[in-house]
Amino acid sequence: MSQQPQQGEPISGDLFTERDFWPQFIEDIKNVKSRLVILSPFLSIRRSGMLMEYFQAMIQRGVELCVYTRPKSQQTSEMASQAEIVIEQLKGIGAAVIERRSMHQKVALLDGSVAWEGSLNILSHRDTGEQMRRFEGQSSIHEIARCLDLDGAEVTSNIPNLQCPICGSPLVMRRGKYGKFFSYSKYPDCKGRLNLGRGKGVTVDQLCSECGRPMVMRQGKKGPFLGCSGYPACTSTVNL
């Protein structure tokens, strides 16, 4: 049982079991305003399906969702099959999915205010006894992110229909110390790179909302953006 203060609200560092974790976690993700990062080594259809509706609602209101998980090659055949399905479902609703080899951490970071850390796989837990500790405050979140190497290059989104020519992983945009930049999701295990020099562009799987032509990803003075392939006849753009 978690030790609750008199007001009934969890304090920083409160310990939860698998029984009382879920109600508090659901309440937390309902209140996410900008970004949710989940580290779950394994993905199951059942557990992920229970959360998918919440994830979809979050993304629709502008929240960035990023999920770190193990590559399918490091999972058993049954879990690998389920992971493949869940990854496609997550990408389908607009989440960024990053495969990280040999990861075992079970963590959730909610905005810059709440962090969960412990033994429970958030996207695959079934009925095992587990525990999770809930932390509040920016210092706790930054410390956890630093230890997990999440603060230097945080993923913000997948780029539609752009895959690494070496490993096939999706291109993602990351937020680093010097602004936004591109890399493939399996970096640093894969060294594939995308060169977006001035004057170059890459067609993506997204149509212009104004004229219906394909959009092209380009590098501008203020960073990457999507521009209509019909430019200069159509000047529609989308910030990334």
C-alpha positions in Angstrom: 0.0 0.0 0.0 1.2 3.5 -0.8 1.5 5.9 2.1 -0.8 8.8 1.4 -0.7 12.2 3.2 -3.7 13.5 5.1 -5.1 15.5 2.1 -5.3 12.3 0.0 -2.9 13.5 -2.6 0.3 11.6 -3.5 3.6 13.3 -2.4 6.9 13.2 -4.2 8.4 9.7 -3.9 5.2 7.9 -2.9 5.3 4.2 -3.5 2.4 2.4 -5.4 1.7 -1.2 -6.0 0.2 -2.7 -9.2 -3.2 -2.3 -7.5 -3.2 1.4 -6.8 -0.8 2.5 -9.5 -3.3 2.5 -12.4 -6.0 4.9 -11.0 -3.3 7.5 -10.2 -1.5 7.0 -13.5 -4.7 7.4 -15.5 -5.5 10.6 -13.6 -2.0 11.9 -14.3 -2.0 11.3 -18.1 -5.4 13.0 -18.3 -3.7 16.1 -17.1 -0.7 16.1 -19.4 -0.4 19.4 -21.2 2.6 19.1 -23.6 4.6 15.8 -23.5 4.4 12.2 -22.3 7.5 9.9 -22.5 7.1 6.2 -21.7 9.8 3.7 -21.4 8.3 0.2 -21.6 10.7 -2.6 -22.7 7.8 -4.8 -23.9 4.4 -4.0 -25.5 1.3 -6.1 -25.4 -1.9 -5.6 -27.3 -4.1 -6.0 -24.2 -2.5 -3.4 -22.0 -1.6 -0.9 -24.7 -5.2 -1.2 -26.0 -6.5 -0.1 -22.5 -4.5 3.1 -22.8 -4.8 3.8 -26.6 -8.0 5.9 -26.2 -6.3 8.1 -23.7 -3.2 8.4 -25.9 -5.3 9.3 -28.9 -7.2 12.0 -27.0 -3.9 13.5 -25.7 -2.4 13.7 -29.2 -5.6 15.3 -30.6 -5.2 18.1 -28.1 -1.6 18.7 -29.1 0.3 16.5 -26.6 3.5 14.9 -27.8 3.7 11.2 -27.1 7.0 9.3 -27.3 7.4 5.6 -26.5 10.8 3.8 -26.0 10.8 0.0 -26.3 13.0 -2.9 -27.1 13.6 -3.9 -30.8 11.5 -6.8 -31.9 14.6 -8.9 -32.3 15.2 -8.8 -28.6 11.8 -10.1 -27.7 10.3 -13.6 -27.7 8.3 -14.6 -30.8 4.9 -14.0 -29.2 5.8 -10.6 -27.7 7.6 -9.6 -30.9 4.4 -10.2 -32.9 2.4 -8.1 -30.4 5.0 -5.4 -30.3 4.9 -5.1 -34.1 1.1 -4.5 -34.0 1.2 -2.1 -31.1 4.0 -0.1 -32.7 2.0 0.4 -35.8 -1.1 1.4 -33.7 1.0 4.0 -31.9 2.5 5.4 -35.1 -1.0 5.4 -36.6 -2.3 7.9 -33.9 0.8 10.1 -34.3 3.1 8.8 -31.5 6.9 8.6 -31.9 8.2 5.1 -31.2 12.0 4.7 -30.5 13.6 1.2 -30.4 16.4 1.1 -27.8 18.5 -2.1 -27.5 18.7 -3.9 -24.2 16.7 -1.3 -22.3 15.0 -2.6 -19.1 13.8 0.7 -17.4 10.1 1.2 -16.7 9.6 4.9 -16.6 7.0 7.6 -17.5 7.8 11.3 -17.7 4.8 13.7 -17.7 5.6 17.2 -18.8 8.2 18.5 -16.4 6.2 17.9 -13.3 5.6 14.2 -12.7 7.7 11.0 -13.1 7.0 7.3 -12.5 9.8 4.8 -12.1 9.8 1.2 -10.9 9.3 -2.4 -12.0 5.9 -2.3 -13.8 5.9 -2.4 -17.7 3.4 0.3 -18.4 2.5 -1.0 -21.9 2.6 -4.7 -21.2 1.7 -5.3 -17.5 -0.8 -8.1 -16.9 -1.2 -9.4 -13.4 2.2 -9.6 -11.7 3.1 -8.0 -8.4 5.0 -4.8 -9.1 5.7 -1.4 -7.6 6.2 2.1 -9.0 7.3 5.3 -7.3 5.8 8.7 -8.2 8.0 11.8 -8.1 7.0 15.4 -8.5 9.1 18.5 -9.3 11.4 19.5 -12.1 14.6 18.5 -10.4 13.4 14.8 -10.0 12.3 14.7 -13.7 15.5 16.2 -15.0 17.6 13.8 -12.9 15.7 10.8 -14.2 15.9 12.1 -17.8 19.6 12.7 -17.5 20.3 9.2 -16.2 18.3 7.7 -19.0 20.0 9.9 -21.6 16.7 11.5 -22.6 17.5 15.2 -22.0 20.2 15.6 -24.7 18.1 14.5 -27.7 14.4 14.2 -26.9 12.2 12.8 -29.7 9.4 15.1 -30.7 7.8 13.3 -33.7 8.1 10.7 -36.5 8.5 12.1 -40.0 5.9 10.6 -42.3 7.1 7.9 -44.7 10.9 8.5 -44.3 12.9 5.4 -43.3 16.6 4.8 -42.9 18.1 3.2 -46.0 20.3 1.0 -43.8 18.0 -0.4 -41.1 14.5 0.7 -42.1 13.8 2.6 -38.9 11.7 5.8 -39.1 13.2 9.3 -39.3 12.5 11.3 -36.2 12.9 14.9 -35.3 14.7 15.5 -31.9 15.0 18.5 -29.7 18.6 19.0 -28.6 20.6 21.7 -26.8 21.0 23.6 -30.1 17.4 23.2 -31.4 15.7 20.7 -33.6 17.6 18.1 -35.7 16.9 14.9 -37.5 18.1 11.3 -37.0 16.8 7.8 -37.4 15.1 6.2 -34.4 17.7 3.4 -34.0 20.6 5.9 -33.6 23.3 5.4 -32.2 23.0 1.7 -33.0 22.5 2.6 -36.7 24.6 5.5 -38.2 22.2 6.2 -41.1 21.8 10.0 -41.8 19.6 12.3 -43.8 21.3 15.2 -45.5 18.9 18.2 -45.7 21.3 20.9 -47.1 20.1 24.3 -48.3 18.1 23.9 -51.5 17.4 20.2 -51.0 14.1 18.6 -50.1 12.6 15.2 -49.4 9.0 14.3 -50.4 7.0 12.9 -47.5 3.7 11.0 -47.2 1.6 14.0 -46.5 -0.6 16.1 -48.8 -0.9 19.8 -48.9 -4.1 21.0 -47.2 -4.5 23.8 -49.8 -4.0 22.1 -53.1 -3.6 18.3 -52.5 0.0 18.1 -53.8 2.6 16.1 -51.9 4.5 18.0 -49.2 8.3 18.3 -49.2 10.5 18.5 -46.1 13.0 21.3 -46.4 15.6 23.1 -44.2 14.9 26.8 -43.7 16.7 29.6 -41.8 14.5 28.9 -38.7 14.7 25.1 -38.9 13.0 22.3 -40.8 9.5 22.6 -42.2 7.1 21.1 -44.8 6.4 23.0 -47.9 4.1 22.3 -50.8 5.7 20.7 -53.8 3.7 23.1 -56.0 5.7 26.1 -54.8 5.7 29.0 -55.9 2.1 28.4 -57.2 1.2 27.2 -53.7 2.9 28.7 -50.7 1.4 26.4 -48.0 3.8 25.4 -45.2 3.7 23.4 -42.0 6.1 24.0 -39.1 7.8 20.9 -37.6 
